[in-house]
Every structure is written in structure tokens, then in C-alpha cells.
Amino acid sequence: MEVSMMFVIFIPIAVMMAMMPYVTRKTESFGVTIPEHIYNDQELQKMRKLYAVVTVVFSLIIMVVMWAMKEILLQTIIFTCCLIAYLIGHFLIYLVFHYRMKALKGKRNWEFTKKQVIAVDTEFRKQKLIYSNAWFIIHVLVTAVTTILTYVFYDRIPNRYPTHYDLFGNVTNWTEKSYSAVFELPAVQLFLTVLFVWMNNMIANSKQQLNAGNPEKSIQQNVRFRRRWSLFLMLSSLGIIVLFFFIQLSLVAAVSVKAVMIGGIAIIVLILIGSIGLSMITGQGGSNIKTTSNEENGIIGYDDDHYWKLGIFYFNHNDPSIWVEKRFGSGWTMNFAQPFAWLLLLVILTIPLLISLL
């Protein structure tokens, strides 16, 4: 596989990073609460553009470095390290704009210009917020077929088979055949299916966040936001489960490893591009969705900046919610003040490790 395939993965990530200020709610800017009518302020527009330019330039520099290191970059671990370094650099760029935004807010005293309230819709949970978990039956069926295929054709699997490849498709690691080894991938499929069902429920049960300036409009946007991400989760997760099926199929049938690798990269790229497109069209919390209600009531939402560390880490002991909307970009994050959130994180990280070890 050529080095250019790495950039096929890297470029969508770079685009996603640059677009983050444009998908964030219009009541938040670089992790700082603002009145919605301030969003189009000329200085804030310049900050978003400057952030996008700086991020793009930083991404181009990283890509040039990666190209210069293309020989050693062919090692997967080196490529992964470069991505991690890029994410750290991006975080530092964000911090510069976050503190600049906090200073601007303090200078202009926006929080004192309008009354602050918390808007809640008591009927919100009664609406259809996600697509039914019954659709994950397809994932279960693919996993079952993978399991049956592995069991029925166990004798066809070589006593020693490849389990890791470099970016050229060359084998870098082998595994001795055993039932625990060959059924590892179906076990991962099952774990991921359970995880995806749980994530779908999380989308429905995450904290309700409405724009107090126009609650009716915000409700419509938030319902569509959740349903769109629920559908995207189902489609993208199915692609991953099907990919694992073909990886397992390559152990018992004449399936090109290179074709499977290209297919895997294609699925990853499609998921990244799809998430970028959905984020831009929908916006965080549905903020970019046009609705029939556009009248503002002259008030703003509650300023809870003190609960957000660095504008992205939520710590609120008084909030029972486990999942809340991100403040920068699109998606959800945890309330790290809740012990159960840490327990969930530990379970999510531990189960795949246990499957691999067993």
C-alpha cells in the first residue's frame, strides 16, 4: 500500500479539526458560553476564520513532515505516533483561542446584557429521539454468520495464520491456531454490537440542552440532531461489523488481504467524511438546522462556564447526567464528576483488552 493511502485517512481528520468552530452551538465559542446574537460578531467571525487557517497550516506542515518521513512512516506505529502528535498540537492551538475567547468575554461583559435562565422541556423524552435498537439485529446476524463460518470451517484455517500486516500488506505477526484465537474476532463483533446499542441509547438519554432564547426552535433542532446521529451510528457501525466478517472470511477462503485492507481504509474514510458532512449540515445540538420557529424571546441560557475545565472537560457534582453535549465540535462527552462515568469508561476500555488477552 502506498504512503498516499495514509493521507487519505489524515486529510479528513485535518478537515474535521479545522471545521470545529463552525459546527459548535451558536451559544458557545471555543468552549465559552456566549449569547446567540453575539455569534455573528465581526471579531468572533475573524477568530473562527483565523482558527481554521492556523489549523490548516499546521496540518499542511505535519503532512510535509510525514511525506519527508515516508519510509519509516510505513510502520503503523510511527504513523499512529504522528497522528497523536497532531492531535496534541491541535489541542494546544485550541487552548490559545479558548483563553483569548475568555478574555474577550470578560472584556465585553456579555453575560450581564440579558436575563439568564435554564430551559427544560418535560415532554422531551416522549418524542422519538433515535431509531429503534431492533435495527441492530442486522449486526447480530452478521456476527452470528461470522461465528458459524468460523466453527464450520475451523479445519480450513491454517495452523499458523497472519494476524497483522504493514501498510504494504506484508505479514508482520503470526498466531497459532486455537479456538480462543480464531473466535476472537466474532467476540469483538459481539462486544461492538452491544457497545453500539448502548451508544444509541446514550444518544436518547444524554442531557437535554435547549437554547433558552428560543426553546421551541431548539427542541425541533435537538430531536433531528439525535435522530440523524442515531442513523449515522447504525450505518457506520454496520460497515465495521461487515468489515470484520470479511477479515474473518479471509482465513477460510481465497480473499485478497490487500482488498480487505483497502476496503477497511475505505470504510474508515467514509465514516470520517460522513461525520464531517453530518456535523456541518446538522451542527452541534442541531444548531445548523433550519426550523419554522425563529423568534427570540430576549433571554439567554445559563452561563455554566465554571463547570467546564479548559472549555471541554465537564465536572459538575450537582448534575446527575452522565453524558452531555460537547462544547467544541459535535457529539457528546462525559460528566467527569460522576464516578459512574469513570466506571463506564473503565469497562469500555477493559473488555476489548480482556478479549485480546483471553
C-alpha positions as CSV (number, residue, x, y, z in Angstrom):
1,M,0.0,0.0,0.0
2,E,1.4,3.4,-0.9
3,V,2.1,6.2,1.5
4,S,-0.6,8.3,-0.1
5,M,-3.2,6.0,1.5
6,M,-2.1,7.4,4.9
7,F,-3.1,10.8,3.7
8,V,-6.5,9.6,2.6
9,I,-7.1,8.9,6.3
10,F,-5.3,12.0,7.6
11,I,-6.9,14.6,5.3
12,P,-10.5,14.1,6.6
13,I,-9.2,14.3,10.2
14,A,-7.5,17.6,9.4
15,V,-10.6,19.0,7.7
16,M,-12.7,17.9,10.7
17,M,-10.4,19.8,13.1
18,A,-10.5,23.0,11.0
19,M,-14.3,23.0,10.9
20,M,-15.0,22.5,14.6
21,P,-15.8,26.2,15.3
22,Y,-18.4,26.1,12.6
23,V,-20.3,23.1,13.9
24,T,-20.3,24.2,17.6
25,R,-23.6,25.6,19.0
26,K,-24.1,29.3,18.4
27,T,-24.4,29.8,22.1
28,E,-20.8,28.6,22.6
29,S,-17.5,29.7,21.2
30,F,-14.2,27.9,21.8
31,G,-15.6,26.3,24.9
32,V,-17.0,29.6,26.3
33,T,-20.7,30.5,26.7
34,I,-21.9,33.4,24.7
35,P,-25.4,34.9,23.8
36,E,-26.5,33.6,20.5
37,H,-26.8,37.0,18.9
38,I,-23.1,37.5,19.5
39,Y,-22.2,34.5,17.3
40,N,-22.0,36.7,14.2
41,D,-20.0,39.4,15.8
42,Q,-17.2,40.5,13.5
43,E,-14.4,39.8,15.9
44,L,-15.8,36.3,16.6
45,Q,-16.0,35.6,12.8
46,K,-12.4,36.6,12.4
47,M,-11.4,34.3,15.3
48,R,-13.2,31.3,13.6
49,K,-11.5,32.0,10.3
50,L,-8.1,32.5,11.9
51,Y,-8.5,29.2,13.8
52,A,-9.4,27.4,10.6
53,V,-6.4,28.9,8.8
54,V,-4.0,28.2,11.6
55,T,-5.3,24.6,11.8
56,V,-5.0,24.0,8.1
57,V,-1.4,25.4,8.0
58,F,-0.5,23.2,11.0
59,S,-2.0,20.2,9.2
60,L,0.0,21.0,6.0
61,I,3.2,21.2,8.0
62,I,2.5,17.9,9.6
63,M,1.8,16.4,6.2
64,V,5.1,17.7,4.7
65,V,6.9,16.2,7.7
66,M,5.1,12.9,7.2
67,W,6.0,12.9,3.5
68,A,9.6,13.5,4.3
69,M,9.5,10.6,6.8
70,K,7.5,8.4,4.4
71,E,10.0,5.5,4.6
72,I,9.7,5.0,8.3
73,L,6.0,6.2,8.3
74,L,5.2,2.9,6.6
75,Q,5.5,1.4,10.0
76,T,2.0,1.6,11.5
77,I,3.3,2.6,15.0
78,I,5.1,5.6,13.5
79,F,2.1,6.8,11.6
80,T,0.0,6.4,14.8
81,C,2.5,8.5,16.8
82,C,2.3,11.2,14.1
83,L,-1.5,11.3,14.5
84,I,-1.2,11.5,18.3
85,A,1.3,14.4,17.9
86,Y,-1.0,16.1,15.5
87,L,-3.9,15.8,18.0
88,I,-1.8,17.3,20.8
89,G,-0.7,20.2,18.6
90,H,-4.3,20.8,17.7
91,F,-5.3,20.8,21.3
92,L,-2.7,23.5,22.1
93,I,-4.0,25.6,19.2
94,Y,-7.5,25.3,20.6
95,L,-6.3,26.4,24.1
96,V,-4.8,29.6,22.7
97,F,-8.2,30.5,21.2
98,H,-10.1,29.4,24.3
99,Y,-8.2,31.7,26.6
100,R,-8.5,34.5,24.0
101,M,-12.3,34.0,23.9
102,K,-12.5,34.0,27.8
103,A,-10.6,37.3,27.8
104,L,-12.9,38.8,25.2
105,K,-16.0,37.7,27.1
106,G,-14.7,39.3,30.3
107,K,-13.9,42.5,28.5
108,R,-17.4,42.9,26.9
109,N,-19.5,41.6,29.9
110,W,-21.9,39.7,27.6
111,E,-23.4,37.7,30.4
112,F,-24.9,40.8,32.0
113,T,-26.8,42.1,29.0
114,K,-29.7,39.7,29.2
115,K,-31.6,37.6,31.7
116,Q,-30.2,34.0,32.2
117,V,-32.5,31.0,32.5
118,I,-32.3,27.2,32.1
119,A,-34.9,25.9,29.6
120,V,-36.3,22.4,30.1
121,D,-39.0,20.5,28.1
122,T,-40.7,18.0,30.4
123,E,-42.2,16.2,27.4
124,F,-38.9,15.9,25.5
125,R,-38.2,12.2,26.3
126,K,-41.6,11.3,25.0
127,Q,-40.5,12.1,21.4
128,K,-38.9,9.7,19.1
129,L,-35.3,10.7,19.6
130,I,-33.5,7.7,18.0
131,Y,-34.0,4.9,15.6
132,S,-35.1,1.6,17.1
133,N,-32.4,-0.7,18.5
134,A,-34.2,-3.5,16.6
135,W,-32.2,-2.5,13.6
136,F,-29.1,-3.8,15.3
137,I,-30.5,-7.3,14.7
138,I,-28.7,-7.0,11.3
139,H,-25.4,-6.6,13.2
140,V,-26.2,-9.6,15.3
141,L,-27.0,-11.7,12.2
142,V,-23.7,-10.8,10.6
143,T,-21.9,-11.7,13.9
144,A,-23.7,-15.0,14.0
145,V,-22.7,-15.8,10.4
146,T,-19.1,-15.0,11.3
147,T,-19.2,-17.3,14.3
148,I,-20.9,-20.1,12.4
149,L,-18.5,-19.7,9.5
150,T,-15.5,-19.9,11.9
151,Y,-16.9,-23.0,13.6
152,V,-17.9,-24.9,10.5
153,F,-14.7,-24.2,8.6
154,Y,-12.3,-24.4,11.5
155,D,-10.3,-27.2,9.9
156,R,-9.6,-25.0,6.9
157,I,-7.9,-22.4,9.0
158,P,-4.1,-22.8,8.8
159,N,-2.3,-23.9,12.0
160,R,-0.4,-20.7,11.9
161,Y,-2.1,-17.7,10.3
162,P,-1.3,-14.0,9.8
163,T,-2.9,-11.5,12.2
164,H,-1.1,-8.3,11.5
165,Y,0.2,-6.6,8.3
166,D,2.2,-3.5,7.5
167,L,0.9,-0.8,5.1
168,F,2.3,-2.7,2.1
169,G,0.2,-5.8,3.0
170,N,3.3,-7.7,4.3
171,V,2.7,-10.0,7.3
172,T,4.3,-8.7,10.5
173,N,2.8,-11.1,13.0
174,W,1.5,-14.7,13.1
175,T,-0.8,-16.5,15.5
176,E,-1.0,-20.2,16.3
177,K,-4.5,-21.6,15.6
178,S,-6.7,-22.3,18.7
179,Y,-10.4,-21.9,19.4
180,S,-9.7,-18.9,21.6
181,A,-7.7,-17.2,18.9
182,V,-10.0,-17.8,15.9
183,F,-13.1,-16.8,17.8
184,E,-11.5,-13.5,19.0
185,L,-12.9,-11.5,16.1
186,P,-16.5,-12.7,16.5
187,A,-16.2,-11.9,20.2
188,V,-15.1,-8.4,19.2
189,Q,-18.1,-8.1,16.8
190,L,-20.4,-9.1,19.6
191,F,-18.8,-6.6,22.0
192,L,-19.0,-3.8,19.5
193,T,-22.7,-4.6,18.7
194,V,-23.5,-4.3,22.4
195,L,-21.4,-1.1,22.6
196,F,-23.3,0.4,19.6
197,V,-26.7,-0.4,21.1
198,W,-25.6,1.3,24.3
199,M,-24.3,4.3,22.3
200,N,-27.7,4.6,20.6
201,N,-29.4,4.6,24.0
202,M,-26.9,7.2,25.1
203,I,-27.9,9.5,22.3
204,A,-31.5,9.3,23.5
205,N,-30.7,9.6,27.2
206,S,-28.0,12.3,27.2
207,K,-28.6,15.6,28.9
208,Q,-31.3,17.8,27.4
209,Q,-29.7,21.1,26.3
210,L,-32.1,23.8,25.0
211,N,-31.5,27.3,23.8
212,A,-33.4,29.5,26.3
213,G,-33.6,32.2,23.7
214,N,-35.8,30.1,21.5
215,P,-36.8,26.8,23.3
216,E,-39.3,25.7,20.6
217,K,-36.8,26.0,17.8
218,S,-34.1,24.3,19.9
219,I,-36.4,21.4,20.7
220,Q,-37.0,20.8,16.9
221,Q,-33.3,21.0,16.2
222,N,-32.3,18.7,19.0
223,V,-34.7,16.0,18.1
224,R,-33.4,16.0,14.5
225,F,-29.8,16.1,15.7
226,R,-30.2,13.0,17.8
227,R,-32.1,11.1,15.1
228,R,-29.5,11.9,12.4
229,W,-26.6,10.8,14.6
230,S,-28.6,7.6,15.6
231,L,-29.0,6.7,11.9
232,F,-25.3,7.5,11.2
233,L,-24.3,5.3,14.1
234,M,-26.3,2.4,12.8
235,L,-24.9,2.7,9.2
236,S,-21.3,3.3,10.2
237,S,-21.3,0.5,12.8
238,L,-22.7,-1.9,10.3
239,G,-19.9,-1.2,8.0
240,I,-17.4,-2.0,10.7
241,I,-19.2,-5.3,11.6
242,V,-19.3,-6.3,7.9
243,L,-15.6,-5.5,7.5
244,F,-14.7,-7.8,10.4
245,F,-16.7,-10.5,8.7
246,F,-14.6,-10.3,5.6
247,I,-11.4,-10.2,7.6
248,Q,-12.5,-13.5,9.2
249,L,-13.6,-14.9,5.9
250,S,-10.0,-14.4,4.6
251,L,-8.9,-17.1,7.0
252,V,-11.0,-19.8,5.3
253,A,-11.5,-18.5,1.7
254,A,-9.4,-17.0,-1.1
255,V,-10.0,-13.4,-0.2
256,S,-7.3,-10.9,-1.1
257,V,-5.7,-9.4,2.0
258,K,-4.9,-6.2,0.1
259,A,-8.6,-5.9,-1.0
260,V,-9.7,-6.3,2.6
261,M,-7.2,-3.6,3.8
262,I,-8.3,-1.2,1.0
263,G,-11.9,-1.9,2.0
264,G,-11.1,-1.2,5.6
265,I,-9.5,2.1,4.8
266,A,-12.4,3.0,2.5
267,I,-14.9,2.4,5.4
268,I,-12.8,4.5,7.8
269,V,-12.6,7.3,5.3
270,L,-16.3,7.1,4.5
271,I,-17.1,7.3,8.2
272,L,-14.8,10.3,8.7
273,I,-16.3,12.1,5.6
274,G,-19.8,11.2,6.7
275,S,-19.2,12.6,10.2
276,I,-17.8,15.8,8.8
277,G,-20.7,16.3,6.4
278,L,-23.3,15.5,9.1
279,S,-21.6,17.8,11.6
280,M,-21.6,20.7,9.1
281,I,-25.1,20.2,7.9
282,T,-26.6,19.5,11.4
283,G,-24.4,21.4,13.8
284,Q,-23.9,20.6,17.5
285,G,-27.4,20.0,19.0
286,G,-28.9,20.7,15.6
287,S,-27.9,24.3,15.7
288,N,-27.4,24.5,11.9
289,I,-30.8,23.0,11.1
290,K,-33.4,25.5,9.8
291,T,-36.8,25.3,11.5
292,T,-40.2,27.1,11.3
293,S,-39.7,28.9,14.6
294,N,-37.2,31.7,14.6
295,E,-38.5,34.2,17.1
296,E,-36.1,35.1,20.0
297,N,-37.6,35.9,23.5
298,G,-34.9,38.2,24.7
299,I,-33.2,35.9,27.3
300,I,-30.1,33.7,27.2
301,G,-29.1,30.4,28.7
302,Y,-27.5,29.8,32.0
303,D,-23.7,30.5,32.0
304,D,-22.1,27.4,33.4
305,D,-18.5,28.0,32.2
306,H,-17.2,27.3,35.7
307,Y,-18.2,23.6,35.2
308,W,-16.2,23.3,32.0
309,K,-12.4,22.9,32.6
310,L,-10.5,24.3,29.6
311,G,-13.9,24.5,27.9
312,I,-14.0,20.8,27.1
313,F,-13.9,18.8,30.3
314,Y,-17.2,18.8,32.2
315,F,-17.1,18.5,36.0
316,N,-20.4,19.1,37.8
317,H,-21.2,17.1,41.0
318,N,-24.7,18.6,41.1
319,D,-25.6,17.3,37.7
320,P,-26.7,13.7,37.7
321,S,-26.2,13.5,33.9
322,I,-23.5,11.1,32.7
323,W,-23.5,12.3,29.1
324,V,-23.6,15.9,27.9
325,E,-23.1,17.6,24.6
326,K,-19.5,18.7,23.7
327,R,-18.8,22.4,23.9
328,F,-16.4,22.4,21.0
329,G,-17.2,20.4,17.9
330,S,-20.1,17.9,17.6
331,G,-21.0,14.9,19.7
332,W,-21.0,14.0,23.4
333,T,-18.7,13.9,26.3
334,M,-18.9,12.7,29.9
335,N,-19.6,14.4,33.2
336,F,-16.3,13.5,34.8
337,A,-17.5,14.5,38.2
338,Q,-19.7,11.4,38.3
339,P,-17.9,8.2,39.5
340,F,-20.2,6.1,37.3
341,A,-18.8,7.8,34.2
342,W,-15.3,6.7,35.1
343,L,-16.7,3.1,35.7
344,L,-18.3,3.1,32.2
345,L,-15.0,4.3,30.7
346,L,-13.1,1.6,32.5
347,V,-15.5,-1.1,31.3
348,I,-15.3,0.2,27.7
349,L,-11.5,0.1,27.7
350,T,-11.1,-3.1,29.7
351,I,-13.4,-5.5,27.8
352,P,-11.5,-5.4,24.5
353,L,-8.3,-5.9,26.4
354,L,-9.7,-8.9,28.2
355,I,-10.9,-10.4,24.9
356,S,-7.5,-10.0,23.4
357,L,-5.7,-11.5,26.4
358,L,-8.1,-14.5,26.6
